[in-house]
């Protein structure tokens, strides 16, 4: 069976001969014709949505990118496939079709709320990568039309914040941090540990959840970021993979976090003794587990953090703002963008610069000393 020009599967027969060698030669030619015809038919009938799915499966996943990155790309693709551009035949796509799509999401975004420049840029990165893949190695098309598309979203001073929260107000002050941790301590809430780790180190949520005690050196006061955790909603399971940039990095910390981690380790050991056989020993080495030793999903924090703030009478803050707050305070104390880039694990300094150019402070303090100078011991 092969696909005809309309994309329908049709049966094609080839007569044989009395000579075995001639029949085998005809078979080889038939197979070559089949592969060639199948390729042409696929290229002619494949949609942009089909191509995006193929890109994720054949290139993104095997590349070893973190689970979080793969999930992020997949979510972007789901959105694109709902738009008419996702249903358009790949070989009929022109630059104007793509430009119209990006102009639309930059102006209207999701449910009438325009996409920020960084969000639109993320969509463009996915489309550029997928169309490059369609050019080579797939050879579905001969050139990448995305190279001519312009992202016309408005550039804010700091695009990582929600549009209804100004950049400066989304930085969590030490007073706000103390109010949050005081409330969590009083309630004996398990969310306190990852919140403290993120504020003191700037780690991503998935990186905090994937930390193990082997990653932490309490004597020399540094931790090693080796992996990240995410939740696969399709397969409904927790997955642990490489960090977002697939790189290992180290982050220093001071006395405050040292004390917090020592207490957390002692509490974990106490829970293990109290629970006995009921305690889950599968994740004994992980830092962030519940009282019976089970892993805590990253989604628990993203869902519970806003509720915690609301109950405490605090304004809207995202969990990721803990990371930005850490980096912003480092910058405010004179730590260079290059050092902050390495601290946060950004792939290039342009990312760090784009995020923190709205800050204009000066000081000359080394990274570890700066973070401890800004965050007094509790």
KOLNUBA-121780 format. One record per residue: x, y, z of N, C-alpha, C in turn. Coordinates in steps of 0.001 Angstrom, whole numbers, plus 500000, padded with zeros to 6 digits. Layout:
BEGIN
XYZXYZXYZ
...
END
This chain:
BEGIN
500840498801500000500000500000500000500877501252500000
500425502233499227501116503520499209500070504631499332
500526505841499584499622506985499622499585507628498251
498356507913497764498263508630496490498376510130496751
498186510927495728498384512364495866497396513009496828
496272512342497063495265512874497985495508512421499415
496510511577499592496804511096500932496094509798501262
495388509197500274494681507940500514495611506759500284
495415505703501077496221504486500905495613503622499811
496414503284498800495946502449497688496914501283497486
496383500179497011497210498988496774497791499023495363
499065498709495285499720498682493976500400497331493802
500139496643492672500685495308492425501728495363491310
502724494463491429503787494361490423503868492915489954
503823492657488624503922491266488129505340490729488291
505454489428488556506761488808488681507192488170487371
508345487477487388508854486783486201509268485384486613
509626484578485640510084483222485942511492483227486508
512250484295486247513622484381486742513636484961488157
514274484250489074514346484711490467515102486030490576
516221486139489842517028487353489931516271488557489379
515515488346488268514744489446487691513617489869488630
512984488860489269511896489159490213512429489940491412
513606489524491923514207490237493056514564491671492660
515046491872491422515380493215490944514122494079490865
513008493451490375511743494172490318511249494533491719
511476493603492668511059493853494044511821495033494642
513135495050494363513946496162494873513478497484494295
513175497481492980512692498701492347511333499117492907
510479498105493155509160498405493722509300499035495099
510250498518495907510471499060497236511002500483497162
511911500721496206512447502071496025511340503038495609
510486502564494683509367503397494237508418503677495404
508220502641496235507318502788497385507843503841498361
509125503718498691509714504668499636509678506087499080
509998506198497781510012507516497157508611508120497117
507632507295496696506253507774496600505699508108497972
506008507228498940505522507450500302506070508759500856
507341509015500579507979510241501081507312511470500486
507123511440499153506514512578498480505099512810498983
504345511686499142502965511807499603502911512387501005
503809511914501887503834512410503253504146513899503265
505156514280502509505566515682502483504445516570501951
503644516022501062502593516808500434501380516967501339
501135515978502182499911515968502978500119516246504460
501344516269504907501609516500506325501245517937506703
500657518101507883500278519432508363501362519999509283
501234521273509598502180521896510531502101521195511883
500893520855512318500725520145513583501408518792513588
501265518052512476501935516755512350503445516915512452
503945517927511764505384518177511753505899518545513145
505135519334513888505533519714515250505612518495516159
504624517610516055504642516369516856505855515515516497
506139515438515207507275514652514732508588515235515261
508681516554515275509895517244515769510153516906517225
509112516962518049509272516646519473509709515204519654
509044514290518969509316512853519131510696512464518620
511071512977517446512290512521516786513529513348517114
513348514594517558514522515429517808514617515941519243
513534516508519748513597517135521081513802516105522182
512958515075522229513065514067523290514417513348523257
514881512848522091516184512163522062517365513075522386
517180514396522300518293515318522544518692515383524010
517851514845524906518184514831526329517768516088527057
516897516902526448516417518092527135515610517682528358
515539518576529331514858518261530584513379517980530352
512788517237531287511361516923531194510531518198531165
510963519190531942510235520454531981510242521154530633
511391521112529950511494521744528632510612521025527622
510649519693527643509817518907526722508340519198526970
507951519257528241506558519554528583506171520945528109
507082521905528300506823523279527867506629523346526355
507502522678525601507377522647524147506053521988523740
505707520899524408504475520169524081503243521030524321
503260521815525393502125522699525685501994523793524623
503138524316524174503117525326523109502532524716521835
502944523489521531502471522812520321500969522559520390
500466522200521560499017521995521722498259523264521360
498782524399521796498137525678521503498179525960520000
499339525750519384499494526023517956498562525143517124
498397523886517536497564522947516778496084523315516817
495687524081517829494295524534517909494021525702516961
495088526360516550494985527501515644494973526986514197
494339527684513267494314527256511854495696526951511271
496739527637511745498080527382511208498514525952511471
498036525360512558498403523986512888497795522970511956
496677523334511321495979522413510413496377522632508953
497148523661508703497542523965507322498591522965506836
498477522571505561499457521669504962500825522351504977
501822521622505398503158522186505596503694522851504333
503510522192503188504087522719501940503348523935501400
502219524280502011501487525468501568501760526675502472
502534526468503533502779527549504495503722528588503899
503317529844503996504141530955503546504476531858504727
505419532734504518505846533638505591504666534445506122
503783534897505211502659535725505649501697534966506562
501568533633506350500709532833507227501277532814508647
502571532616508739503230532561510044503242533934510708
503483534975509911503495536324510471502121536692511018
501074536288510300499706536554510752499431535855512078
499922534610512221499740533862513469500421534568514629
501664534996514424502404535646515509501851537035515823
501398537746514814500762539037515080499508538848515922
498789537771515655497546537497516380497818537166517849
498794536294518122499045535927519521499689537086520283
500441537934519559501035539087520235499973540129520592
498914540181519767497857541166520002496753540634520915
496407539338520727495277538769521461495684537718522482
496770536979522175497281535985523107496265534921523469
496172534652524759495266533622525266494081534288525954
492877534027525450491647534598526013491675536127526037
492222536693524958492217538141524826493346538860525518
494179538141526267495311538762526958496563538613526104
497141539709525606498310539620524709499467538851525342
500165538087524517501366537405524991502472538423525229
503241538220526265504419539051526486505462538722525426
506471539565525322507524539321524334508205537982524589
508497537677525869509205536439526191508366535214525855
507040535285526082506164534163525747506111533974524237
505910535062523510505864534985522045507205534503521490
508289534951522113509620534517521685509777533006521874
509196532471522954509244531026523185508515530265522098
507361530781521678506608530158520583507417530212519287
508069531342519056508870531493517843510045530519517840
510646530311519013511778529382519106511352527967518755
510166527576519216509642526243518895509398526121517397
508764527121516817508453527066515387509717527106514523
510692527901514930511947527950514164512635526587514181
512694525989515366513336524681515484512614523621514682
511287523630514720510506522620514011510602522794512501
510559524040512021510663524268510574512078523973510069
513084524239510907514445523844510524514524522328510372
513884521607511298513819520148511262513108519676509990
512069520417509559511335520051508350512182520232507099
513111521216507154514027521419506028515087520327506005
515696520123507164516708519071507302516742518605508754
516652517316509009516900516210508074515685515693507292
514452516180507590513272515558506979513117515882505500
513589517063505079513487517468503669512042517542503177
511125517916504064509736518109503684509575519399502875
510380520416503233510347521709502552511789522123502252
511947523139501417513298523500500979513910524685501727
513071525470502433513644526579503211512789526815504444
513350527514505420512679527764506691512014529150506663
510690529205506525510013530506506453510050531283507767
510315530584508877510336531254510181511481532264510298
512494532132509447513626533055509547513240534474509118
512075534621508484511627535944508046510499536498508919
510090535745509935508985536182510794509508537098511897
508789538169512150509169539140513183508198539030514354
508738538883515569507901538848516774507634540288517188
506393540709517059506044542115517276505386542358518627
505679541512519600505137541718520943505855542885521598
505160543550522511505730544690523205506784544226524183
507930544853524136509003544533525075508828545353526341
508553544650527455508472545335528745509849545427529357
509983546207530410511274546284531098511657544932531649
510673544149532033510947542849532652509798541911532328
509960541110531273508843540343530762508478539114531573
509296538749532544508998537500533244507852537650534231
507400538894534472506334539112535424504989539195534725
503936538860535442502596539008534908502365540477534581
501565540738533526501386542108533085500678542980534109
499919542352535044499200543147536035500014543355537306
501281542922537274502158543147538427503413543812537908
503754544963538427504938545605537872506196544910538357
507281545093537574508497544308537789509025544438539199
509078545675539709509682545880541018508874545223542122
507513545270542017506673544752543081506710543241543176
507203542562542129507252541114542166508522540578542808
509420541464543194510584541044543949510157540913545415
510430539761545996510006539504547367511051540063548328
510623540985549173511545541588550137511800540629551292
512825540959552083513126540120553238511961540126554239
511276541266554359510128541361555274508994540451554812
508738540443553505507693539579552964508064538108553101
509325537816552840509799536443552987509644535969554431
509987536819555371509869536469556785508406536260557176
507514537094556620506090536941556920505570535597556415
506018535215555225505601533929554648506123532771555481
507415532788555808508012531667556548507510531605557997
507212532760558590506643532761559941505286532064559948
504486532374558933503157531755558823503287530243558615
504189529842557708504364528415557423504923527665558629
505828528304559362506387527682560562505293527475561602
504471528471561772503375528395562746502415527265562389
502133527096561096501204526067560635501874524710560415
503200524673560597503981523448560334503705522930558924
503691523864557984503367523538556601504599522994555872
504460521878555136505617521279554438506186522118553311
505452523143552864505934523973551751507078524883552163
507332525007553458508331525962553920509737525639553412
510114524361553394511483524005553005511813524383551561
511015523996550554511354524389549175511303525897548959
510443526594549704510382528048549598511667528673550125
512164528148551236513420528650551797514601528360550871
514647527154550332515749526781549447515756527673548199
514582527896547614514490528716546399514905530157546676
514506530692547820514818532095548134516301532294548421
516917531310549037518338531429549386519277531036548237
518790530208547305519687529700546257519276530087544839
518011530451544618517554530780543273517305529570542401
517187528381542978516941527185542183515528527190541612
515369526558540472514043526360539885513269525354540739
511943525382540610511102524494541406511462523028541184
511608522625539919511944521233539623513296520832540178
514233521780540214515566521506540752515525521336542268
514694522151542928514542522023544379513948520664544718
512894520279544015512205519008544293513094517796544023
514071517948543127514938516817542759516230516760543576
516432517697544502517652517701545326517717516481546237
518914515916546368519135514830547318520183515272548333
520264514528549429521249514871550459522666514687549942
522849513832548956524180513658548355524605514895547575
523632515706547163523937516925546410524378518069547316
524200517910548622524443519004549566525673518738550419
526581519697550467527751519633551342527550520666552454
527077520201553605526779521107554713528035521676555355
529124520933555291530374521406555898530969522573555110
531025522427553784531607523483552947530548524435552398
529302524171552715528176525056552408528016525342550909
527786524290550163527419524443548759526578523234548357
525782523407547314525001522297546784525250522171545289
525049520984544761525252520702543346523914520419542691
523607521165541653522338520993540935522591520048539762
522053518831539874522334517798538875521120517420538032
519913517607538573518715517074537916517508517949538206
516405517638537536515166518381537741513990517402537743
512946517768538461511754516924538555510580517613537878
509759516830537197508543517356536592507468516286536657
506232516704536430505126515744536447504597515571535035
504585514325534562504081514002533235502571513804533334
501818514798532886500363514739533017499744513686532099
500416513374531002499897512356530086499984510971530703
501168510648531237501371509334531848501084509327533341
500770510521533878500410510689535287501471510099536222
502688510581536047503769510123536913504849511194537026
505595511125538125506717512038538337507910511555537538
508599512470536860509783512126536086510966512969536556
512114512339536652513331513037537050514334512941535902
514770514096535428515693514132534298516729515213534486
517411515586533407518450516629533503517843517998533781
518680518943534148518224520311534375517799520933533044
517214522105533120516679522755531927517733522928530845
518955523288531228520031523488530254520962522284530165
520562521190530823521328519942530745522768520112531230
522943520995532242524270521237532792524251521135534313
525350520655534865525500520576536317526164521861536802
525662522429537909526261523640538459526274523559539984
527104524367540609527163524420542067526709525798542538
526067525821543707525565527062544293525979527108545762
526599528205546157527005528368547556525842528852548417
525913528568549705524938529115550642525627529356551983
524945530038552886525555530428554160524940529761555365
525126530377556525524729529774557797523222529583557916
522445530535557409520992530429557550520455529160556895
520831528926555632520339527738554940520977526474555499
522219526576555952522864525418556582522045524935557772
521645525870558616520840525528559793519497524934559388
518869525522558378517577525026557891517692523590557390
518733523321556612518915521978556057519274520960557134
520067521349558107520399520446559211519145520043559978
518294521024560236517044520739560944516116519863560109
516079520110558790515234519310557899515706517861557848
517015517670557833517560516310557799517246515566559090
517371516257560213517061515641561509515573515292561595
514720516185561096513277515945561112512914514767560228
513568514642559099513315513526558192513680512202558851
514787512193559553515215510972560261514235510643561386
513753511671562057512787511466563126511485510862562574
511019511378561449509800510849560825509976509394560407
511160509070559916511425507695559480511344506719560644
511837507143561803511783506286562998510365506165563528
509633507300563507508262507296564015507334506440563153
507517506494561834506631505772560924506990504301560768
508239503983561060508661502585560955508480502020559559
507805500886559448507629500224558153506730501017557207
505931501896557758505027502694556922505772503780556150
507002504051556555507781505098555898508293504600554552
508165505425553510508613505066552163510135505225552072
510834504128551912512298504186551875512850504380550460
511955504391549473512385504531548078513060505874547831
512630506906548558513136508263548310513876508818549528
514496507934550281515169508333551518516194509437551305
516865509430550172517934510409549951517419511761549471
516148511846549118515621513124548630515334514075549786
515596515350549555515427516352550612513963516713550827
513232516894549737511849517347549887510878516175549735
510528515582550860509549514502550920508531514846552006
507396514180551978506406514440553016506728513656554283
505825513664555252506106513062556556506288511561556512
505766510899555463505944509445555366506941509075554267
507726510060553825508832509778552909508500509760551434
507297510175551066506919510179549651507356511473548979
507705511383547686508076512572546932506901513540546842
507190514816546881506159515836546712506251516362545281
505133516327544564505121516771543174505327518284543090
506044518754542065506235520196541894504915520958541803
503905520321541205502610520963541055501953521312542375
502289520579543415501717520861544731502067522271545170
503313522664544914503758523994545323503173525088544443
503111524866543138502559525891542261501081526117542542
500394525078542983498977525202543304498757525751544705
499594525351545650499390525728547046499987527086547410
501058527485546713501745528722547068500821529944547024
500031530136545946499111531287545930498095531221547075
497630530012547386496655529846548470497271530233549814
498528529840550000499239530176551245499323531691551403
499663532389550317499783533843550358498437534499550641
497417533985549985496077534542550177495629534391551633
495877533216552205495493532969553591496264533863554548
497465534254554114498308535087554975498113536577554704
497180536880553814496901538275553510497971538964552698
498759538202551944499833538781551136499399538907549684
500050539787548942499704540006547539500134538816546682
499656538846545442499936537758544508501419537691544167
502026536533544384503429536280544035503513534862543487
504274534687542435504478533340541909505654532667542615
505634531337542645506758530618543250508063530978542546
508004531155541236509219531447540475509819532797540850
509002533679541458509515534978541886510538534846543017
510528533711543717511560533462544736512930533411544061
512972532783542906514214532679542122514649534055541636
513697534826541103514023536164540625514466537071541776
513847536882542928514203537709544085515634537451544516
516007536187544534517378535818544884518361536486543929
518102536356542629519012536910541626519045538434541662
517892539048541865517822540502541888518589541077543069
518503540405544199519228540877545370520737540652545233
521115539603544535522533539410544220523032540570543367
522239540901542347522612541985541446522652543321542186
521709543491543091521662544729543864522887544896544742
523544543797545062524731543848545902526025543714545105
525933543973543788527142544092542986527656542831542345
526925541740542446527363540514541782527158540687540278
528147540341539495528092540569538051527047539681537384
526586540129536211525613539339535460526176537973535085
527466537909534805528093536638534450528015535657535613
528271536139536826528189535283537998526746534849538252
525799535776538055524392535427538251523943534415537203
524437534564535971524128533605534908524530532194535329
525744532058535854526226530750536287525446530260537505
525115531180538396524366530847539613522993530263539253
522295530930538320520942530520537946520903529391536931
521993529194536205522008528156535183521386528593533870
521445529913533571520965530398532280521909529924531173
521363529676529987522187529168528890523154530216528362
522753531487528404523645532550527947523377533813528749
524326534700528721524233535913529548523159536862529031
522764536730527762521714537595527221520409537385527974
520131536137528336518910535843529094518943536561530428
520074536457531122520224537118532421520115538619532275
520766539159531260520758540599531041519363541117530723
518630540373529883517276540795529513516357540861530720
516564539949531660515690539868532829516011540939533855
517288541231534041517664542084535158518164543485534787
517956543894533533518412545236533164517583546343533804
516457545988534411515647547014535071516186547373536447
517177546641536905517766546920538218518983547826538054
519105548837538862520229549763538763520806550016540164
521548549054540639522166549183541949523670548947541802
524439549373542774525872549141542734526394548689544081
527372547769544029528065547282545222529101546301544716
530025545902545587531066544981545159531224543884546196
530294542924546178530317541836547147530306540526546391
531059539577546817531110538270546155529770537561546312
529496536592545437528183535961545378527691535417546709
528449534542547324527982533894548552527821534890549683
528778535831549805528696536840550860527505537768550628
527233538081549349526137538987549038524804538385549451
524600537136549121523319536515549429523096536442550927
524161536220551674524006536136553126523896537529553761
524473538552553064524346539912553578522934540436553421
522282540011552339520915540455552081519919539699552960
520225538412553189519314537590553989519905537370555365
519562538125556356520110537920557695519665536598558267
520433536064559195520096534780559824518755534903560529
518001533824560449516672533816561082516763533277562490
END
